[in-house]
């Protein structure tokens, strides 16, 4: 049995060797991730630490889950206190908990009024665990709203989605995807979706019909290649949705909560959706927590007792993390920090790109930056960066994803830039 007793001296949970960990994973785990050969024993702030004393600056932040930095002391303290004082256990949803009530109030008032065309009714929140669960909640909501308010025959509702999207990997979420490897062999796919090119407003207009009930879109694509849509696209979606009585839903799991330099990505164009999906950094990356937020009128019309549920959705420990994580985002102005540090980092990366024979394009907002490479093999550059103490990953194969925790400082930026220079400039 593995030695897990020397926790105070080992730089992590156990003292077993990296070699044994690789063996255990390969023998006992599903091979559903292509892992890099690094075993992380401890994570703190922007740094990941290994057993041999090496450290890596995390430029992935678990796909925006660690916006507040790894193991932020305020969030960790709240969780430890909750566990030690017996108010963190999962409780049946047939009773109330103060942690959930406080979280619902905090989040519903932090998010701008959803679906403002329905009036200032306030927002309501439906909490779940992983982000994809809240994506499915949003889809259910749009379908039900179309059935109830547009008179669409149940089972005929259609939602417009966008190619190269990423909304998760449940069967419903991969049905929405245009990426073949996510879908092959898992059929039949869930019907009711029509996909068009991201950023093509005319294509959206062309596929609307009497059964169209909603539009589901990432305000900026992450897994699809770190793309921003053309200026005015999100505003155009808002206008199209209003003209055709469609529910406009933004999936901000990766780009919300300060990542792009605004608390919510849709604020860059001052466009307010009818519903928003949030996750990842909602708990500071400490426990699974996601939510769908919409106008009170919509939420109350669609969901009544028995229409939805989740054993761990909104359970005390997650909500305690959520309350603390939201406080950190606001109190430390991490959206503002993302704007400032992102501008510095983006400028320095642009300077590298101008001298590089490998870089095709640099794009992004805040601390959500993509470096597209000409040979289409971004992972080869990520492997070189790893050897230099920098953890990054590819987006859609062709783009290096640079999305570190939002607590990044200028010294960290210099560390990143020095390593990017070494691998991108001949």
C-alpha positions, 0 to 999 in steps of 0.5 A: 500500500502506498505511503500516505502517512508522512504528509508533513514532510512530503511535498504533497499527498504521498511519498510514492515515486513519480514512476509508480504514479505513472504505472498506477494511472496507466494500469488502473485509470481510463486513458481519456487524457493525453497527460504530460509526464509531470506529477504535481504534488502541490499548487500555490498561487501561480506555481505548481510544485513537483517532488524533485523540487522543480516548479512550473508557472501555470499558464493553464489555470485548469482552463480558468478554474484557478482564476483566484490562484491555486489554494487562495488562502481566503478560500482555503480558510473558509473550507477548512473552517467549514469542515472543522466546524461540521457545517460542510456536509451534504444535506438533503435539498428538502431543507434549507442551508444558510450557505446556499441562501447566501451564495444565491443572493451574492451571485444573483446580485453580482450578475447584471439583470438577465433578460432585461426586456422582461423587466427588473425582476431580479435574477435567480440561480440554479446551482450544479456541479461541473459546468456541463451540467449547467449547460444542460440546465440552460438548454432545458430552459431554452427548450421549455421557454420556447414551448411555453412562450412561443408555442413550439411543439414539444420535441421540435425545439431547435437551438442555434450553436456555433462550430468549434464550440466547447460546452462539455463532453456529456452526450448532449454537449457533444451533440452540440459540438462540431468536433468529430472525435468528441462524437464518433461511436457515441451515437445517436446524437441528441437532436435539436441543434443547428450549427453555423460558423462562429461570428457569422451573423447572417448565417444565424439569421438564415437558419432561424425558423418557427421552431427556433427557441434559442441561441447558445454561444461562448462570447469568446471561444476557448477550446475552439482556438481562443477566438474573439468574434467580429466587433458587433457580433454579440450585439447582433445576436442580441438584436436577432434574439429580440426580433425573433423572441429567442432566448440568448444564452452565453456560456462563460464557464471559461471566459467569465469571472474576470478572465478577459478583463471584465467580470463577465465577458459580455460586458465588453460590448455591453450586451446582456444575455437572457441567461448565463452559464458559469463554473470553474472559478466560481469556487476558486477551483477548490470544489466543483460548482457551476450555475445557470443564472437567468431572469426570475420570470424565466426561472420560475416559469420553467422550474418547479419542484420535481423538474430538476435536481442534483444531490450535490448541486448547491451543497454547503461545502461548494457554496462556502467555497463559492461565497469566498471565491466571489469575494476574492474576485471582487475584493482583489479586483481580479478583473481589473488586474486581468486587464492591466497584466493582460495588456502588458503580457499581450504587448510583450507577446506581440513583440516576440511574434514580430521576431518569430518565424513560427507565430501566425497570430496573437489574439485575446483579451485580458489574461486569455491569450492565444498564440497561433503557430504556423505549423499547426502543432502548438503542442510541440511548443508546449512540450518545450515550454514545459521543459523550461518550467512553464505549463501551457496547453494547445487550443484546437491543436494550432494555438498555444493557450496562455491563461494563467491565474489572474493574480499574475504579477510583472515578475511572473510575466517576465518569467513567461515572456523569457520562456516564450522567447526561447521557444518561439524565436529562432 
